[in-house]
Amino acid sequence: MLPKSRIISALLVGLGIALIVGGLMAPRLIDSDGRLPLDLENSTWTLTDDSAATRLLTDPNGRVLETPVTRQLHLQIGEPATADTASVRVGTTLMRDSLQEESDRLITASTWGYEMDRVTGEATTPANLTHTIGMPPEEVEVDGVWMKFPTDAEQTTYDVFDDTLRESRPATFIDSQEIDGRTIYHYRQEIEPTNVAFLYESFLNTAPVGDQQGALYHSATTDFYVDQITGLVVDIETEIYDFYAVPGQENDEQARETFLQFTGSREDAQVDATLAEIDDISGSTTAELIRWSVVAVGVVITVLGLLGAFLGNGAERGKTRQRRRIRGRHARRK
């Protein structure tokens, strides 16, 4: 039977090697860099303005209503999904909270389906855009990021997609803050009045302005509050002013006709729920520190086990030689 010291040494060597292998293999076995979670539950962004102004599309005179309006974005993550990419659907709606029929309260609605890089947040395929019932989907390139910034977000400028323009515009880093123990980066995107009718065709993009044909202009200032580790957008504050104007007269405020004037931010309960859901997601720096700490502990345990084995063997050999000498002396006395 092996001595107890050699058994313990063997167990230590086995444990140490297991820790070393586990630490080295961890990046291949688990996602530890804060990439987009596949089971994200709090993925709805609801922004409300209690006194928004919207143009009534069914009124030939373009009457503007002042009523609460909700803008909602919903991110759905589905299959197929891999360690690097996931299929996502982003649904957007703009709806009045008024006494009209739902079809009249709905201002705009669209669904964007594409494949997202789970680390960078960028689209890896064009999006299939559905925006009008009965019409076939359109294929649109989603350039830049949208609902998710890159993992381990940096204090820099990112191109962020705007679904009204169907193009991205830069969002610049403003500041950093701590919320519930998470580092949140603040980025601001400012869009000057842009002729949407010039970018793509849509029945919303033109309307009579006086006795002339006007074009839809989109302008907005949007603040994105982004979890630094995951890159997930946890809060949005936006001011949107969309209006019709005759091209060349868009800078004349008196010549504009309001389509949408909206100021809103995400509901506090949704922000808190998102922060709670991602609370246990650590970044690549923390993951690497833990990984190499495990490897280091494994090395130490392995070395201790090997030393115990060698020293134990040496001690055992010394005892064996001593027993032989004692037996030899005993035999000579006989």
N, C-alpha and C positions, 0 to 999 in steps of 0.2 A: 504494500500500500504506500502511496506517495505521502511524504510528510505534509502536514497541514500548511506549512509556510509555502511550499511549492504549489499547492492547490490555489491558495490565495493569490500568489504571484501570477499564475496562469489566468485567473479570473480578471485580475487587474489589466493584464496585457490585452485580453479579449475586449474588455470594456473600453480601454483607451483606443484601440484600433477602430471599434465601432463608432466612437465619437468623432474620430478623425475622418472616417469615410462619410459619416452622416453630414458633417460640416462641409466637406468638399462637394458632396452631391446635392446639397440643399437647393442651390439655384436651379437645378434641373427638375427637382421633384415638387417644389412649391413656388408660387408667385409671391415674392416678398418685396416688390418694388412699387407698391401702391397703384398698380394698373387698374383699369376700370373693372370693378367687381361685376361678375356675371349675375349675381343675385341681389342687385341693388333694388331696394323696395321704395325708398323715399325719392322718387324720380319725377315728381311733378312740381313745376314752378308756377305758382298762381300769383299774378300781380293785379292789383285792383286800384282803380281811380274812382272815388266817389262822385266826382264832378267832371267827368270827361266830356268832350264835345265830339260828336260824330255826325257825319253827313248821312241823311236818310236816302238810301239808294233808290227806293221805290218812289220817291217824290221827284217829279220832273223839274221842280224849281230848286232842288238841292237843299231842302230845309235841314238845318243843323239842330240836333237834339243835345241837350245837356242832361246827362243821366249817368249813373254808375256804370262802368265798363270793366270787364275782367279780361285780361290777356293771360292765356294759359299755355304752357309748354310742357309736354309729357315725353319723357325718354323711356322707350321700351327696349330692353336688351333680350335678344333671342338667339336661336340657332340659324345657321351654323355658327359655332364659336370655337376658337382655339385659344392656345396660350397667348397668342399675339393679336388676334382680331376677333371681332364680334359683329353680328348683324344687329343693327339698331333701326328703330323707327322713331322719328321725332314728330309728334303731332302738335300743331299750333292752332289756337282758336282765339278769336276776338269777338266778344259778345256783350251786348247791352243787358243790364239788369233793369228791365222796364216791363210795362204791362202789355207789350205786343206779343204776337204769336212768336214761337221760337224761331221760325224761319225768317221773321223780320228782325228779331233781336240779333241773329247771327250776322256779323259783319264780314268776317273772313274765316276760312278754315283750310288747313292743308296738312298733308302727311308726307314726310320725307323718309324714304327707306334706303339705307346704304350700309356698307361695311366700314367699321371704324377700327383704326389701330388702337388697341387698348392702352398703349403706353403714351403715344404722342397725341391722341385725341383727333387725329386727322382722318379724313375719309380716304379709303383705299380703292373705292369704286365710285362711279357717278351715282347720284341719287335718283330714284324713281319718285317723282313728285306728283301727287294727286291733290287737286285743288278745286275741281268742279265735278259734281255728280254727273255721270253719264259721259264724261270726256275721258279719253285715254290718258294714262300717265305721261308726263314729260320727263326727259332725262336731263338732269342739271348737275353740273360740276359743283361740288361743295369744297371750295378752297378755304384753307385755314382751319381753325378749330371752331367749335360751337359750344356744346354743353359741357365739354371737358377740355381743359388745357393740358399741356404735357405733364406727365408725372415728374415730380421734383421741379415744379415750376420755378422759373428764374425771374429776377427783377429786371425785366427787359420789355420789349414790345412784341406782341403777337398779333397776327392777322386773325380776326374773329369774323365768322360768317354772319351776315345779316339776311334774314329770310325775305324781307321786303325787296331789297336790292338784288337778291340772289347772287351776291358777291361779298367778299370779305373787305373789311376796313381795319386799319391798325388800332389796337388797344394798348395804351401805354401804361407801364407800371407807375402807380401813384405813391403807395405806402404799404406798410406791413403792420399787422396787429395780431394780438392773441385773443382768441375767443374759445372759451371752454377748454383751454389747454392746447388748442390747435393754432398753428401759424397760418394766418389768412392773408393772402396778397390781394391788393386792390388795384384793378386796372380800369382805365377809362377810355371809352371809344366815342369819338365825336364825328358825326356825319353831317357835313354841310348839305344844304338842299341839293338833291340830286334828281335829275329827270329820269323817273322809272320807266316811262314810256319809251325812252331811248334805249333801254337795256333789254326789254322783252315785251312781247304783245300780251295784253290782258284786257278784258272788258272794263276793269277798274282803272286802267292807266290813262284813260282819256275821258273828258266830260266837257260839256259846253261851259264856257266862261263868258258871260255876256252873249255877244253874237259871234264869238270866235271859239275855236276848238282849243281847249286847255289840256295840259298834260299833268299827270300826277308827279309831285315832287315829294321826296322823303327826306326828312332830317331827324336826327336823334342824338341824344347824349346818354350813353349807357355805362353804368358802373358795374363791373363784375367783381364779386368777392370770391376768391378761389382758394381752396384748401391746398397749401403748398405741397404736401406729400402726394396726394392723389391727383391733383389738378382738377378735381371736380368743382364745378361752379355751385357754391352753397347759397349765394344770394345775388339778386339782380335788382338794381334800381335804374329806372329808365324814364326819360322824358322824350316823347315822340311828338313831332309836329309834321303831319302830312297835309298837303294842300294841292289844289288845282290852280294852275296859272298858265297864261299864254307864254310859251317859250320866248325868252328875252325880257319878260316882265316879272320873273319870279322873285326879283329882289325888291319889288314894289309891294309893300305889305297891304296897301289899299287894293291891289289888283288880285289878291289871293282869295280863294274860297276854300274854307276848311274842309278837309276830309276826316282827319282824326287829330285830336289834341289830347294827349294822355300822359299822365305822370303816375307811376306806380312802382311798388317794390314787392318782393316776395313776402308771403305771410310768415310771421315770426315762428309759428308752430312748425312750419315746413323746414325752416332754417334749423331749428333746434333738433328736429327729427333726423335731418341729414347729418348734422354734426355728431349726434349720438350713434348713428349707424356706422360711421367711418372712424369712430374713436379708437378702435383697436387696430387700425391699419397703420403699420410703421413704414417709414421710407427706406430707400436702399441703403442709406448711410447707417441707420440703426440696424438693419438686417445684416449688413456686412460686418458690423462690430460684433453682433451676437454670433454670427457664423464663425468668425475667426477666433472668438473667445472659446467656442465649443472645441474648435480644432486644437487650440492651445492647451485646454484642459485635457483633451485626449492624449496629446503628446506627453504631458507631465505624468498622467496615470500610466501610460505605456512604459515610460522610462523607469518609474518607480517599480512597476511589475517586473521589468527585465532585471533591474538591480536586485530586487528581492530574489529572483530566480537564481542569478549568478552567485550572490552572496550565500544563498541557502545551499546551493550545490557545493560551494567551497567549504562551508561549515560542515556539511554532511560528509564530504571527503575527509576533513580533518578528524571527525569523530570516528570514521571507519578506520583510518590509520592508527588512531589511538587505541581502538579496540583490538586491532591486530597486534600492536606492541604488547598490550596486556596479556593477550592469549599466548604470545611467544614467551614472555617471562614466566608465565605459569607452566608452560610445557617444559622449560629448562629446569625448573625446580623439581619437577617429577623425575 
